[in-house]
Amino acid sequence: MSSKDLILGRVRAALRDAPVAPPVPREYRPAGRPASLDVLVDRLLDYKAEVHRVRQDEIATTVAGLVDGAVIVPPGLPRAWRPAAAVPDDGLAPDRIAAAAAVLTAAAVAVAETGTIVLDAAPDQGRRIITLLPDVHFCVLRPAQVVAAVPDAVARLDPRRPLTWISGPSATSDIELNRVEGVHGPRHLHVLLLDE
């Protein structure tokens, strides 16, 4: 008898008289509830993101007014959204991306209940690396992209695409429970919520 067989035998013996777990109810959080922009904004602010309500024709000037320096943009981002300092990502090297002042992308979906924005690497969102290295991330969000809860977001997303779930600026409390920002991505998140 191998060590593996011995261990698994002991586990089976320990579980032999254990009660059977009842099925988990799944109707506790139904999809399809209406989304609230106010709830999303409240959650984003709670996560220390900054929210700017802008029109489409104000995106470039808003970004230019908040950051000084190069702004990385994905290749599919609408030209009207790009500030004068936009640098299209045509396969930029990581050091060039990290040296940029900011990145400007669109989003796939946002979850009001959790204040989470999801990127799926669509042409207007670009490669994941461009949203992780610059210190500032500007993310344009349309009201129609906001859903109420995570099940609604999952229903809209393609699980075969690379998904990045963002809940506020990058932060961790792993080091002696002190909040440290910018460890795993941008320290500043600006959500440009479109007034449509």
MDTraj code that builds the backbone (N, CA, C; nanometers):
import mdtraj as md
import numpy as np

residues = "MET SER SER LYS ASP LEU ILE LEU GLY ARG VAL ARG ALA ALA LEU ARG ASP ALA PRO VAL ALA PRO PRO VAL PRO ARG GLU TYR ARG PRO ALA GLY ARG PRO ALA SER LEU ASP VAL LEU VAL ASP ARG LEU LEU ASP TYR LYS ALA GLU VAL HIS ARG VAL ARG GLN ASP GLU ILE ALA THR THR VAL ALA GLY LEU VAL ASP GLY ALA VAL ILE VAL PRO PRO GLY LEU PRO ARG ALA TRP ARG PRO ALA ALA ALA VAL PRO ASP ASP GLY LEU ALA PRO ASP ARG ILE ALA ALA ALA ALA ALA VAL LEU THR ALA ALA ALA VAL ALA VAL ALA GLU THR GLY THR ILE VAL LEU ASP ALA ALA PRO ASP GLN GLY ARG ARG ILE ILE THR LEU LEU PRO ASP VAL HIS PHE CYS VAL LEU ARG PRO ALA GLN VAL VAL ALA ALA VAL PRO ASP ALA VAL ALA ARG LEU ASP PRO ARG ARG PRO LEU THR TRP ILE SER GLY PRO SER ALA THR SER ASP ILE GLU LEU ASN ARG VAL GLU GLY VAL HIS GLY PRO ARG HIS LEU HIS VAL LEU LEU LEU ASP GLU".split()
xyz = np.array([
    [0.0855, -0.1183, 0.0000],
    [0.0000, 0.0000, 0.0000],
    [0.0896, 0.1241, 0.0000],
    [0.0562, 0.2187, -0.0905],
    [0.1348, 0.3413, -0.0998],
    [0.0902, 0.4413, 0.0067],
    [0.1732, 0.5428, 0.0267],
    [0.1378, 0.6491, 0.1218],
    [0.0097, 0.7183, 0.0785],
    [-0.0051, 0.7360, -0.0541],
    [-0.1257, 0.8002, -0.1074],
    [-0.2496, 0.7191, -0.0715],
    [-0.2427, 0.5863, -0.0934],
    [-0.3572, 0.5007, -0.0609],
    [-0.3887, 0.5045, 0.0884],
    [-0.2848, 0.5079, 0.1708],
    [-0.3039, 0.5131, 0.3147],
    [-0.3754, 0.6413, 0.3569],
    [-0.3295, 0.7545, 0.3042],
    [-0.3901, 0.8840, 0.3381],
    [-0.5339, 0.8908, 0.2898],
    [-0.5582, 0.8525, 0.1640],
    [-0.6952, 0.8560, 0.1108],
    [-0.7861, 0.7596, 0.1864],
    [-0.7343, 0.6465, 0.2295],
    [-0.8132, 0.5524, 0.3095],
    [-0.8558, 0.6133, 0.4415],
    [-0.7652, 0.6864, 0.5038],
    [-0.7970, 0.7522, 0.6309],
    [-0.9017, 0.8623, 0.6110],
    [-0.8887, 0.9370, 0.5030],
    [-0.9866, 1.0417, 0.4738],
    [-1.1238, 0.9798, 0.4516],
    [-1.1307, 0.8733, 0.3716],
    [-1.2605, 0.8067, 0.3461],
    [-1.3219, 0.7537, 0.4755],
    [-1.2380, 0.6962, 0.5630],
    [-1.2885, 0.6436, 0.6904],
    [-1.3424, 0.7564, 0.7774],
    [-1.2750, 0.8701, 0.7763],
    [-1.3200, 0.9837, 0.8575],
    [-1.4504, 1.0418, 0.8049],
    [-1.4714, 1.0350, 0.6745],
    [-1.5912, 1.0927, 0.6140],
    [-1.7083, 0.9952, 0.6059],
    [-1.6861, 0.8692, 0.6397],
    [-1.7892, 0.7660, 0.6235],
    [-1.9194, 0.8003, 0.6956],
    [-1.9106, 0.8499, 0.8156],
    [-2.0310, 0.8791, 0.8944],
    [-2.0691, 1.0269, 0.8916],
    [-2.0051, 1.1051, 0.8072],
    [-2.0356, 1.2483, 0.7995],
    [-2.1717, 1.2696, 0.7341],
    [-2.2479, 1.3681, 0.7819],
    [-2.3780, 1.3947, 0.7187],
    [-2.3596, 1.4473, 0.5761],
    [-2.4568, 1.4198, 0.4931],
    [-2.4534, 1.4668, 0.3554],
    [-2.4925, 1.6151, 0.3540],
    [-2.4125, 1.6938, 0.2858],
    [-2.4404, 1.8377, 0.2793],
    [-2.5640, 1.8622, 0.1938],
    [-2.6540, 1.9502, 0.2398],
    [-2.7740, 1.9791, 0.1594],
    [-2.7354, 2.0613, 0.0367],
    [-2.8189, 2.0591, -0.0657],
    [-2.7880, 2.1398, -0.1841],
    [-2.7887, 2.2890, -0.1502],
    [-2.7043, 2.3630, -0.2174],
    [-2.6929, 2.5064, -0.1934],
    [-2.7999, 2.5781, -0.2750],
    [-2.8835, 2.6613, -0.2105],
    [-2.9847, 2.7349, -0.2873],
    [-2.9170, 2.8378, -0.3781],
    [-2.9635, 2.8500, -0.4992],
    [-2.9021, 2.9420, -0.5949],
    [-2.9938, 3.0575, -0.6337],
    [-3.1118, 3.0654, -0.5759],
    [-3.2042, 3.1728, -0.6119],
    [-3.1926, 3.2935, -0.5192],
    [-3.0909, 3.2963, -0.4359],
    [-3.0768, 3.4053, -0.3398],
    [-3.0372, 3.5372, -0.4041],
    [-2.9794, 3.5366, -0.5221],
    [-2.9364, 3.6606, -0.5852],
    [-2.9683, 3.6529, -0.7345],
    [-3.0913, 3.6798, -0.7694],
    [-3.1289, 3.6641, -0.9106],
    [-3.0664, 3.7703, -1.0005],
    [-3.0340, 3.7293, -1.1199],
    [-2.9832, 3.8240, -1.2195],
    [-3.1006, 3.9015, -1.2778],
    [-3.0716, 4.0131, -1.3402],
    [-3.1753, 4.0881, -1.4091],
    [-3.2347, 4.2038, -1.3323],
    [-3.1867, 4.2278, -1.2106],
    [-3.2366, 4.3435, -1.1368],
    [-3.1855, 4.4714, -1.2023],
    [-3.2553, 4.5826, -1.1887],
    [-3.2073, 4.7077, -1.2492],
    [-3.0807, 4.7576, -1.1793],
    [-2.9919, 4.8145, -1.2594],
    [-2.8662, 4.8674, -1.2064],
    [-2.8847, 5.0134, -1.1655],
    [-2.8116, 5.0544, -1.0653],
    [-2.8176, 5.1921, -1.0176],
    [-2.6811, 5.2576, -1.0360],
    [-2.6777, 5.3645, -1.1152],
    [-2.5530, 5.4391, -1.1330],
    [-2.5079, 5.5020, -1.0013],
    [-2.6031, 5.5445, -0.9195],
    [-2.5684, 5.6057, -0.7913],
    [-2.4984, 5.5062, -0.6994],
    [-2.5443, 5.3815, -0.7006],
    [-2.4797, 5.2780, -0.6194],
    [-2.3385, 5.2531, -0.6706],
    [-2.3216, 5.2448, -0.8022],
    [-2.1887, 5.2250, -0.8598],
    [-2.0946, 5.3380, -0.8183],
    [-2.1390, 5.4610, -0.8332],
    [-2.0553, 5.5761, -0.7976],
    [-2.0193, 5.5721, -0.6497],
    [-2.1154, 5.5383, -0.5646],
    [-2.0896, 5.5287, -0.4218],
    [-1.9825, 5.4241, -0.3917],
    [-1.9921, 5.3088, -0.4555],
    [-1.8929, 5.2017, -0.4342],
    [-1.7557, 5.2428, -0.4873],
    [-1.7526, 5.3060, -0.6035],
    [-1.6251, 5.3504, -0.6600],
    [-1.5563, 5.4515, -0.5685],
    [-1.6334, 5.5454, -0.5171],
    [-1.5768, 5.6454, -0.4257],
    [-1.5292, 5.5797, -0.2964],
    [-1.6021, 5.4797, -0.2501],
    [-1.5624, 5.4068, -0.1303],
    [-1.4284, 5.3370, -0.1509],
    [-1.4024, 5.2923, -0.2730],
    [-1.2750, 5.2271, -0.3076],
    [-1.1644, 5.3283, -0.3386],
    [-1.1913, 5.4554, -0.3195],
    [-1.0953, 5.5635, -0.3443],
    [-1.0668, 5.5859, -0.4920],
    [-1.1598, 5.5490, -0.5769],
    [-1.1508, 5.5869, -0.7181],
    [-1.2114, 5.7263, -0.7315],
    [-1.1741, 5.7954, -0.8371],
    [-1.2344, 5.9255, -0.8648],
    [-1.3303, 5.9085, -0.9815],
    [-1.4483, 5.9671, -0.9696],
    [-1.5504, 5.9546, -1.0732],
    [-1.5760, 6.0921, -1.1337],
    [-1.5739, 6.0972, -1.2665],
    [-1.5984, 6.2212, -1.3398],
    [-1.7136, 6.1954, -1.4360],
    [-1.8180, 6.2731, -1.4251],
    [-1.9285, 6.2620, -1.5210],
    [-1.8971, 6.3547, -1.6372],
    [-1.8813, 6.2970, -1.7554],
    [-1.8389, 6.3740, -1.8721],
    [-1.9205, 6.3336, -1.9949],
    [-1.9190, 6.4220, -2.0932],
    [-1.9737, 6.3880, -2.2246],
    [-1.8603, 6.3283, -2.3078],
    [-1.8955, 6.2602, -2.4150],
    [-1.7926, 6.1991, -2.4996],
    [-1.6938, 6.3022, -2.5516],
    [-1.7424, 6.4215, -2.5842],
    [-1.6534, 6.5232, -2.6397],
    [-1.5653, 6.5892, -2.5333],
    [-1.5809, 6.5505, -2.4060],
    [-1.5000, 6.6064, -2.2970],
    [-1.3924, 6.5097, -2.2464],
    [-1.3897, 6.3871, -2.2997],
    [-1.2970, 6.2861, -2.2473],
    [-1.1528, 6.3303, -2.2621],
    [-1.1129, 6.3689, -2.3835],
    [-0.9727, 6.4046, -2.4083],
    [-0.9280, 6.5230, -2.3216],
    [-1.0117, 6.6251, -2.3113],
    [-0.9725, 6.7424, -2.2321],
    [-0.9713, 6.7117, -2.0822],
    [-1.0617, 6.6260, -2.0375],
    [-1.0634, 6.5870, -1.8959],
    [-0.9349, 6.5129, -1.8604],
    [-0.8972, 6.4160, -1.9436],
    [-0.7738, 6.3404, -1.9180],
    [-0.6534, 6.4334, -1.9214],
    [-0.6457, 6.5188, -2.0229],
    [-0.5320, 6.6112, -2.0362],
    [-0.5236, 6.7060, -1.9169],
    [-0.6371, 6.7420, -1.8600],
    [-0.6373, 6.8320, -1.7459],
    [-0.5985, 6.7661, -1.6144],
    [-0.6025, 6.6324, -1.6103],
    [-0.5745, 6.5612, -1.4853],
    [-0.4366, 6.4969, -1.4797],
    [-0.3708, 6.4863, -1.5951],
    [-0.2403, 6.4197, -1.5965],
    [-0.1472, 6.4935, -1.6918],
    [-0.0219, 6.4961, -1.6564],
    [0.0778, 6.5632, -1.7395],
    [0.1759, 6.4581, -1.7903],
    [0.1792, 6.4368, -1.9191],
    [0.2714, 6.3391, -1.9762],
    [0.2006, 6.2453, -2.0720],
    [0.2741, 6.1453, -2.1166],
    [0.2233, 6.0495, -2.2145],
    [0.1093, 5.9661, -2.1568],
    [0.0075, 5.9427, -2.2396],
    [-0.1073, 5.8608, -2.2021],
    [-0.1158, 5.7452, -2.3018],
    [-0.0964, 5.6244, -2.2530],
    [-0.1050, 5.5059, -2.3384],
    [-0.2523, 5.4815, -2.3706],
    [-0.2809, 5.4520, -2.4981],
    [-0.4177, 5.4198, -2.5389],
    [-0.4160, 5.2916, -2.6210],
    [-0.5182, 5.2064, -2.6059],
    [-0.5262, 5.0868, -2.6884],
    [-0.5579, 5.1243, -2.8331],
    [-0.5224, 5.0384, -2.9280],
    [-0.5402, 5.0735, -3.0687],
    [-0.6852, 5.0972, -3.1103],
    [-0.7812, 5.0365, -3.0429],
    [-0.9209, 5.0507, -3.0818],
    [-0.9968, 5.1602, -3.0094],
    [-0.9271, 5.2395, -2.9293],
    [-0.9949, 5.3486, -2.8578],
    [-1.0352, 5.4562, -2.9574],
    [-1.1589, 5.5066, -2.9514],
    [-1.2009, 5.6102, -3.0458],
    [-1.1046, 5.7297, -3.0464],
    [-1.0724, 5.7782, -3.1639],
    [-0.9770, 5.8892, -3.1780],
    [-1.0251, 6.0147, -3.1059],
    [-1.1557, 6.0382, -3.1025],
    [-1.2087, 6.1582, -3.0371],
    [-1.1840, 6.1565, -2.8861],
    [-1.1624, 6.0395, -2.8279],
    [-1.1386, 6.0282, -2.6845],
    [-0.9930, 6.0537, -2.6473],
    [-0.9030, 6.0473, -2.7432],
    [-0.7595, 6.0502, -2.7149],
    [-0.7089, 6.1924, -2.6891],
    [-0.6363, 6.2124, -2.5785],
    [-0.5766, 6.3438, -2.5554],
    [-0.4590, 6.3648, -2.6507],
    [-0.4104, 6.4866, -2.6583],
    [-0.2983, 6.5190, -2.7479],
    [-0.1746, 6.4360, -2.7145],
    [-0.1552, 6.4004, -2.5893],
    [-0.0374, 6.3243, -2.5470],
    [-0.0563, 6.1730, -2.5586],
    [-0.1555, 6.1301, -2.6372],
    [-0.1838, 5.9871, -2.6506],
    [-0.0722, 5.9158, -2.7259],
    [-0.0360, 5.7981, -2.6737],
    [0.0632, 5.7115, -2.7372],
    [-0.0056, 5.5776, -2.7610],
    [-0.0392, 5.5463, -2.8885],
    [-0.1065, 5.4187, -2.9156],
    [-0.0168, 5.2989, -2.8821],
    [-0.0763, 5.1987, -2.8221],
    [-0.0025, 5.0767, -2.7893],
    [0.0022, 4.9877, -2.9133],
    [0.1159, 4.9881, -2.9781],
    [0.1349, 4.9022, -3.0948],
    [0.2346, 4.7923, -3.0609],
    [0.2260, 4.7438, -2.9368],
    [0.3208, 4.6448, -2.8890],
    [0.4348, 4.7088, -2.8127],
    [0.4062, 4.8208, -2.7471],
    [0.5084, 4.8929, -2.6710],
    [0.5763, 4.8006, -2.5698],
    [0.7053, 4.8255, -2.5480],
    [0.7815, 4.7494, -2.4494],
    [0.7355, 4.7862, -2.3087],
    [0.7462, 4.6941, -2.2139],
    [0.7025, 4.7226, -2.0766],
    [0.7642, 4.8475, -2.0153],
    [0.8923, 4.8758, -2.0442],
    [0.9532, 4.9942, -1.9849],
    [0.8921, 5.1232, -2.0387],
    [0.8509, 5.1237, -2.1654],
    [0.7833, 5.2418, -2.2220],
    [0.6453, 5.2589, -2.1603],
    [0.5764, 5.1485, -2.1385],
    [0.4433, 5.1546, -2.0767],
    [0.4552, 5.2048, -1.9328],
    [0.5500, 5.1504, -1.8588],
    [0.5675, 5.1890, -1.7185],
    [0.6076, 5.3359, -1.7042],
    [0.6759, 5.3904, -1.8049],
    [0.7203, 5.5299, -1.7978],
    [0.6082, 5.6283, -1.8300],
    [0.4976, 5.5814, -1.8849],
    [0.3860, 5.6699, -1.9198],
    [0.3197, 5.7245, -1.7942],
    [0.2624, 5.8420, -1.8078],
    [0.1938, 5.9041, -1.6943],
    [0.0617, 5.8338, -1.6631],
    [-0.0043, 5.7790, -1.7678],
    [-0.1361, 5.7194, -1.7479],
    [-0.1722, 5.6284, -1.8636],
    [-0.2831, 5.5600, -1.8477],
    [-0.3435, 5.4802, -1.9543],
    [-0.4911, 5.5184, -1.9602],
    [-0.5461, 5.5193, -2.0807],
    [-0.6880, 5.5502, -2.1017],
    [-0.7498, 5.4349, -2.1781],
    [-0.8525, 5.3709, -2.1202],
    [-0.9200, 5.2586, -2.1849],
    [-1.0709, 5.2743, -2.1737],
    [-1.1405, 5.1895, -2.2451],
    [-1.2843, 5.1717, -2.2260],
    [-1.3013, 5.0542, -2.1291],
    [-1.4237, 5.0047, -2.1139],
    [-1.4514, 4.8906, -2.0262],
    [-1.5508, 4.7978, -2.0939],
    [-1.5604, 4.6760, -2.0433],
    [-1.6584, 4.5806, -2.0959],
    [-1.7901, 4.5911, -2.0193],
    [-1.7814, 4.5972, -1.8873],
    [-1.8997, 4.5999, -1.8014],
    [-1.8579, 4.6507, -1.6637],
    [-1.9550, 4.7008, -1.5868],
    [-1.9293, 4.7419, -1.4485],
    [-2.0417, 4.6887, -1.3604],
    [-2.0075, 4.6505, -1.2383],
    [-2.1031, 4.5943, -1.1430],
    [-2.1320, 4.6986, -1.0356],
    [-2.2555, 4.7476, -1.0316],
    [-2.2926, 4.8516, -0.9361],
    [-2.2773, 4.8046, -0.7916],
    [-2.3263, 4.6870, -0.7627],
    [-2.3285, 4.6365, -0.6255],
    [-2.1888, 4.6265, -0.5636],
    [-2.0881, 4.5943, -0.6438],
    [-1.9529, 4.5753, -0.5909],
    [-1.8568, 4.6867, -0.6309],
    [-1.8989, 4.7768, -0.7183],
    [-1.8099, 4.8820, -0.7645],
    [-1.6953, 4.8289, -0.8485],
    [-1.7218, 4.7224, -0.9212],
    [-1.6181, 4.6544, -0.9987],
    [-1.6322, 4.6857, -1.1469],
    [-1.5198, 4.7130, -1.2107],
    [-1.5151, 4.7346, -1.3554],
    [-1.4419, 4.6161, -1.4157],
    [-1.4943, 4.5643, -1.5263],
    [-1.4331, 4.4484, -1.5910],
    [-1.3840, 4.4877, -1.7297],
    [-1.2589, 4.4532, -1.7571],
    [-1.2000, 4.4702, -1.8891],
    [-1.1868, 4.3322, -1.9518],
    [-1.2087, 4.3229, -2.0835],
    [-1.1974, 4.1928, -2.1496],
    [-1.1015, 4.1936, -2.2692],
    [-1.0093, 4.2889, -2.2718],
    [-0.9058, 4.2987, -2.3764],
    [-0.9638, 4.3234, -2.5153],
    [-1.0808, 4.3850, -2.5227],
    [-1.1366, 4.4248, -2.6525],
    [-1.0463, 4.5331, -2.7110],
    [-1.0588, 4.5635, -2.8407],
    [-0.9704, 4.6633, -2.9020],
    [-0.9702, 4.8000, -2.8330],
    [-1.0812, 4.8397, -2.7700],
    [-1.0826, 4.9691, -2.7012],
    [-1.0316, 4.9596, -2.5568],
    [-0.9895, 4.8386, -2.5161],
    [-0.9346, 4.8186, -2.3813],
    [-0.7884, 4.7744, -2.3856],
    [-0.7498, 4.7074, -2.4916],
    [-0.6103, 4.6723, -2.5133],
    [-0.5577, 4.5595, -2.4278],
    [-0.4267, 4.5466, -2.4342],
    [-0.3579, 4.4413, -2.3590],
    [-0.3639, 4.4688, -2.2093],
    [-0.3639, 4.3633, -2.1316],
    [-0.3722, 4.3771, -1.9866],
    [-0.2548, 4.4568, -1.9301],
    [-0.1381, 4.4412, -1.9881],
    [-0.0178, 4.5067, -1.9365],
    [-0.0307, 4.6589, -1.9350],
    [-0.1042, 4.7148, -2.0303],
    [-0.1117, 4.8617, -2.0341],
    [-0.1957, 4.9173, -1.9197],
    [-0.2800, 4.8347, -1.8587],
    [-0.3608, 4.8820, -1.7465],
    [-0.2966, 4.8516, -1.6118],
    [-0.1813, 4.7850, -1.6120],
    [-0.1157, 4.7489, -1.4870],
    [0.0085, 4.8318, -1.4559],
    [0.0794, 4.8775, -1.5585],
    [0.2073, 4.9438, -1.5336],
    [0.2001, 5.0937, -1.5071],
    [0.1219, 5.1715, -1.5824],
    [0.1161, 5.3157, -1.5498],
    [0.0536, 5.3387, -1.4116],
    [0.0893, 5.4513, -1.3512],
    [0.0422, 5.4817, -1.2163],
    [-0.1035, 5.5277, -1.2121],
    [-0.1562, 5.5725, -1.3272],
    [-0.2928, 5.6249, -1.3332],
    [-0.3680, 5.5527, -1.4447],
    [-0.4906, 5.5071, -1.4139],
    [-0.5767, 5.4434, -1.5140],
    [-0.7048, 5.5252, -1.5272],
    [-0.7286, 5.5770, -1.6480],
    [-0.8557, 5.6408, -1.6814],
    [-0.9399, 5.5367, -1.7537],
    [-1.0613, 5.5163, -1.7082],
    [-1.1482, 5.4150, -1.7689],
    [-1.2822, 5.4790, -1.8039],
    [-1.3167, 5.4736, -1.9331],
    [-1.4425, 5.5306, -1.9806],
    [-1.5516, 5.4251, -1.9672],
    [-1.6636, 5.4663, -1.9097],
    [-1.7734, 5.3742, -1.8833],
    [-1.9040, 5.4347, -1.9306],
    [-1.9770, 5.3586, -2.0105],
    [-2.1104, 5.4014, -2.0562],
    [-2.2150, 5.3515, -1.9570],
    [-2.3210, 5.4293, -1.9320],
    [-2.4257, 5.3846, -1.8393],
    [-2.4872, 5.2495, -1.8790],
    [-2.4975, 5.2211, -2.0084],
    [-2.5555, 5.0941, -2.0533],
    [-2.4687, 4.9743, -2.0168],
    [-2.3441, 4.9987, -1.9797],
    [-2.2533, 4.8895, -1.9423],
    [-2.2638, 4.8537, -1.7946],
    [-2.3409, 4.9296, -1.7191],
    [-2.3523, 4.9061, -1.5752],
    [-2.4639, 4.8057, -1.5485],
    [-2.4304, 4.7004, -1.4731],
    [-2.5280, 4.5989, -1.4338],
    [-2.5385, 4.5994, -1.2817],
    [-2.6417, 4.5353, -1.2306],
    [-2.6672, 4.5390, -1.0871],
    [-2.5707, 4.4525, -1.0062],
    [-2.5493, 4.3283, -1.0498],
    [-2.4741, 4.2339, -0.9671],
    [-2.3797, 4.1491, -1.0511],
    [-2.2952, 4.0750, -0.9826],
    [-2.1953, 3.9907, -1.0497],
    [-2.2593, 3.8899, -1.1462],
    [-2.3703, 3.8227, -1.1115],
    [-2.4295, 3.7298, -1.2088],
    [-2.4678, 3.7982, -1.3410],
    [-2.5103, 3.9236, -1.3338],
    [-2.5429, 3.9978, -1.4551],
    [-2.4175, 4.0219, -1.5388],
    [-2.3080, 4.0542, -1.4716],
    [-2.1817, 4.0780, -1.5432],
    [-2.1315, 3.9501, -1.6074],
    [-2.1359, 3.8415, -1.5344],
    [-2.0880, 3.7132, -1.5875],
    [-2.1699, 3.6731, -1.7100],
    [-2.2995, 3.7016, -1.7080],
    [-2.3845, 3.6678, -1.8225],
    [-2.3458, 3.7478, -1.9468],
    [-2.2886, 3.8664, -1.9300],
    [-2.2487, 3.9499, -2.0440],
    [-2.1085, 3.9192, -2.0959],
    [-2.0278, 3.8542, -2.0159],
    [-1.8868, 3.8350, -2.0494],
    [-1.8622, 3.7013, -2.1190],
    [-1.7602, 3.6994, -2.2018],
    [-1.7169, 3.5772, -2.2693],
    [-1.6047, 3.5164, -2.1845],
    [-1.6266, 3.3996, -2.1238],
    [-1.5253, 3.3424, -2.0350],
    [-1.3974, 3.3011, -2.1072],
    [-1.3997, 3.2997, -2.2392],
    [-1.2784, 3.2639, -2.3145],
    [-1.1852, 3.3832, -2.3326],
    [-1.2327, 3.5026, -2.2999],
    [-1.1493, 3.6225, -2.3133],
    [-1.0725, 3.6466, -2.1841],
    [-0.9569, 3.7132, -2.1905],
    [-0.8842, 3.7461, -2.0671],
    [-0.9573, 3.8565, -1.9910],
    [-1.0022, 3.8272, -1.8724],
    [-1.0815, 3.9215, -1.7944],
    [-0.9993, 3.9819, -1.6810],
    [-1.0086, 4.1127, -1.6652],
    [-0.9452, 4.1826, -1.5550],
    [-1.0560, 4.2510, -1.4754],
    [-1.0701, 4.2141, -1.3496],
    [-1.1728, 4.2695, -1.2618],
    [-1.1060, 4.3740, -1.1728],
    [-1.1533, 4.4974, -1.1797],
    [-1.0915, 4.6092, -1.1081],
    [-1.1914, 4.6649, -1.0072],
    [-1.1534, 4.6619, -0.8812],
    [-1.2356, 4.7229, -0.7762],
    [-1.1520, 4.8304, -0.7080],
    [-1.1460, 4.9458, -0.7701],
    [-1.0701, 5.0581, -0.7166],
    [-0.9241, 5.0519, -0.7547],
    [-0.8459, 5.1486, -0.7085],
    [-0.7024, 5.1475, -0.7351],
    [-0.6386, 5.0234, -0.6729],
    [-0.5253, 4.9822, -0.7265],
    [-0.4543, 4.8675, -0.6718],
    [-0.4152, 4.8950, -0.5274],
    [-0.4449, 4.8008, -0.4395],
    [-0.4095, 4.8165, -0.2986],
    [-0.4006, 4.6798, -0.2328],
    [-0.3176, 4.6720, -0.1309],
    [-0.3080, 4.5502, -0.0522],
    [-0.2830, 4.5881, 0.0931],
    [-0.3239, 4.5007, 0.1825],
    [-0.2960, 4.5195, 0.3252],
    [-0.2173, 4.3998, 0.3773],
    [-0.1429, 4.3342, 0.2884],
    [-0.0682, 4.2143, 0.3255],
    [0.0469, 4.2427, 0.4206],
    [0.1010, 4.3630, 0.4156],
    [0.2184, 4.3950, 0.4955],
    [0.1732, 4.4580, 0.6265],
    [0.1739, 4.3800, 0.7324],
    [0.1369, 4.4253, 0.8661],
    [0.0030, 4.4979, 0.8693],
    [-0.0881, 4.4594, 0.7809],
    [-0.2237, 4.5130, 0.7718],
    [-0.2269, 4.6626, 0.7422],
    [-0.1183, 4.7165, 0.6887],
    [-0.1147, 4.8563, 0.6456],
    [-0.1509, 4.8607, 0.4983],
    [-0.2416, 4.9494, 0.4620],
    [-0.2835, 4.9623, 0.3222],
    [-0.1705, 5.0259, 0.2407],
    [-0.1298, 4.9549, 0.1359],
    [-0.0266, 5.0027, 0.0453],
    [-0.0879, 5.0039, -0.0943],
    [-0.0819, 5.1184, -0.1605],
    [-0.1432, 5.1304, -0.2932],
    [-0.0378, 5.1200, -0.4021],
    [-0.0803, 5.0672, -0.5166],
    [0.0064, 5.0587, -0.6324],
    [0.0938, 4.9358, -0.6389],
    [0.0676, 4.8359, -0.5564],
    [0.1513, 4.7164, -0.5549],
    [0.1267, 4.6294, -0.6775],
    [0.0023, 4.6135, -0.7168],
    [-0.0331, 4.5237, -0.8266],
    [-0.0927, 4.5972, -0.9460],
    [-0.0765, 4.7254, -0.9541],
    [-0.1346, 4.8023, -1.0635],
    [-0.1380, 4.9500, -1.0284],
    [-0.2170, 5.0270, -1.1026],
    [-0.2209, 5.1723, -1.0825],
    [-0.2655, 5.2127, -0.9415],
    [-0.2017, 5.3184, -0.8902],
    [-0.2410, 5.3715, -0.7590],
    [-0.3621, 5.4623, -0.7687],
    [-0.3935, 5.5079, -0.8906],
    [-0.5048, 5.6015, -0.9089],
    [-0.5964, 5.5511, -1.0194],
    [-0.7253, 5.5430, -0.9880],
    [-0.8260, 5.5027, -1.0863],
    [-0.9243, 5.6179, -1.1036],
    [-0.9382, 5.6644, -1.2279],
    [-1.0351, 5.7678, -1.2622],
    [-1.1388, 5.7041, -1.3550],
    [-1.2636, 5.7042, -1.3132],
    [-1.3711, 5.6511, -1.3967],
    [-1.4409, 5.7683, -1.4629],
    [-1.4402, 5.7675, -1.5950],
    [-1.5085, 5.8715, -1.6721],
    [-1.6441, 5.8170, -1.7120],
    [-1.7446, 5.8489, -1.6335],
    [-1.8797, 5.8002, -1.6549],
    [-1.9496, 5.8925, -1.7543],
    [-1.9868, 5.8371, -1.8679],
    [-2.0439, 5.9195, -1.9743],
    [-2.1847, 5.9627, -1.9432],
    [-2.2129, 6.0882, -1.9677],
    [-2.3502, 6.1393, -1.9616],
    [-2.4068, 6.1224, -2.1021],
    [-2.4989, 6.0288, -2.1185],
    [-2.5558, 6.0032, -2.2500],
    [-2.7033, 6.0345, -2.2510],
])
top = md.Topology()
chain = top.add_chain()
for i, resn in enumerate(residues, 1):
    res = top.add_residue(resn, chain, resSeq=i)
    for name in ("N", "CA", "C"):
        top.add_atom(name, md.element.get_by_symbol(name[0]), res)
traj = md.Trajectory(xyz[None], top)
